[in-house]
Amino acid sequence: MVKYILTPTQMDAVNAKGEHILVKGIPGSGKTTVLLTKLQNIVEEDTTANILFITFNNTLQKYIKESLQNDLEEELQIELDKLNVEVYTYHKWAAKMLHKLRMYKDPVEKDTFSTFFKELKGTHRFYTDKKYQSFVEEEIAWIKEKGIKTFDEYKDIRRTGRGTALQANDRKIVYTILEAWNSYLNAKSLYMWQDYANVVNDNINLVNKNFKYDYIFIDEAQDLSQIQLITLRKVARKGIVVAADLGQKIYKTDFTWLSVGIKVQGGRTKKLSGAFRSTKEIMDLANSLLKHDSTLNPEDIEQEYDAEESGLIPGVLNADSYKFETELVAKLIKDIQAQTKADGWEPTIGVLLFESHRLDGWRKSLYYSNIQSEIIRDQYGSALTTGVKLLTMHGAKGLEFDYVIISGLNDRFPSLRNRLEDEITHTIDINRRLLYVSMTRAKENVYLTYKGKPSRYIEELDKNLYRFEVQ
Ligand SMILES: Nc1ncnc2c1ncn2[C@@H]1O[C@H](COP(=O)(O)OP(=O)(O)OP(=O)(O)O)[C@@H](O)[C@H]1O
């Protein structure tokens, strides 16, 4: 499948036998490559094997499917459509299961919880103080993601990260609201997003009777929830192969391998060394940021990227206003395009923003500077073609671009508005990892831009590792 030779550690992971395999490694160490090669080896041996490959979001689903299609045709002259190989996001897969079992319900809209919450009456601060609404909603999502079914299970469960300050009575109130919310959903015949995995789990025997999966592959597993991983483990008949990196965890899900029943001890964990995407300069800068994380152990922030080649010096660019920032990015793109054209190639340039609703505005601004760009969102746009791509930082997960420009990194990122005291550190950590993931999407070089005052993360970067420019 690959146009290069896999390293001995990558080969060891590809050839690992056993029911449960965990592939660990820093960004660009080849986790996805190992998964795809392993999958190919299985179908090469048995073209009838039933395989499910779970990707994290719709963009990645498209990206993996296209990569797999190309590789299978090139290497094995087999069409993906002729195999029993499915590539899905967890949600699409669960929806498919529930449709087949006639248990499907539509998901809630963005504001359904808010409508429900406004009608609640009570004297506890969760009811009277509006700032607790999103806290309660996230706590309910957390309970469902853990697969918790009764108050007894919830009342004594140990918490890490957010929610640590919840007293016994607070938990009681959260659970009362959860029960009211479940009745509300039932009456409207809707599911909360987290319900899909729980319904699949409740009906796992039926699922297994109707669908037969020999192997399950999961990429970006660090961001799946406990209940999602449990269900996937239960449907894998022969083996489950999971790729994960805690340093890239950008969602609030919370599980341990033990809690999901995936056995990763001993030889079952394959830790990849090396990093093949980004230059040493990009990795050094990204690591100077990640080391501020309050939860990761030093061994999670691995430093083994010696194999990486040296390259350009990353840039941090500051402008006075939004208008100047977009002009600065336009100029940067033109410089990159002129340089690469002179060198005889055309790059992919990813322009990454935190907020999805800003993508269209940026596209227009770039257009006024004579730059054509394509928005990558859900199934739209391709990260596999050359040119300028606009997408969110979350949407860039798992993808790669020759050049990456991350914009909007001013002092309002991360936003701590409406965040409760015990959530602040967690919010800062999770957004730092998001920026780390975004930076490590770059192969040749990365640029960070902001207007006005810099984000706390810009201040955290090692100043010796980038070039600073003011417009
Ligand atoms: N042995 C190798 N030699 C050269 N290039 C490699 C090798 N292994 C992987 N690559 C390339 O490195 C890049 C990163 O690989 P891959 O996407 O598999 O890493 P990953 O660990 O899944 O990354 P991430 O976690 O950041 O998404 C890809 O472009 C891939 O083709």
The ligand as a Gaussian input file, in Angstrom:
#p B3LYP/6-31G(d) Opt

LIG

0 1
 N        7.902000       4.600000       7.463000
 C        7.523000       5.741000       6.882000
 N        8.334000       6.392000       6.022000
 C        7.966000       7.525000       5.417000
 N        6.756000       8.115000       5.588000
 C        5.891000       7.527000       6.444000
 C        6.227000       6.323000       7.137000
 N        5.162000       5.979000       7.905000
 C        4.215000       6.929000       7.725000
 N        4.627000       7.851000       6.846000
 C        3.913000       9.053000       6.379000
 O        3.834000       9.945000       7.502000
 C        2.610000      10.626000       7.530000
 C        1.925000      10.390000       8.847000
 O        1.466000       9.060000       8.937000
 P        0.088000       8.692000       9.643000
 O       -0.980000       9.598000       9.174000
 O       -0.101000       7.227000       9.485000
 O        0.485000       9.035000      11.132000
 P       -0.458000       9.074000      12.436000
 O        0.363000       8.562000      13.560000
 O       -1.743000       8.390000      12.166000
 O       -0.644000      10.637000      12.568000
 P       -1.698000      11.513000      13.435000
 O       -1.875000      10.838000      14.747000
 O       -0.988000      12.817000      13.555000
 O       -2.939000      11.647000      12.629000
 C        1.826000      10.154000       6.329000
 O        2.012000      11.049000       5.276000
 C        2.451000       8.817000       6.017000
 O        2.286000       8.493000       4.652000

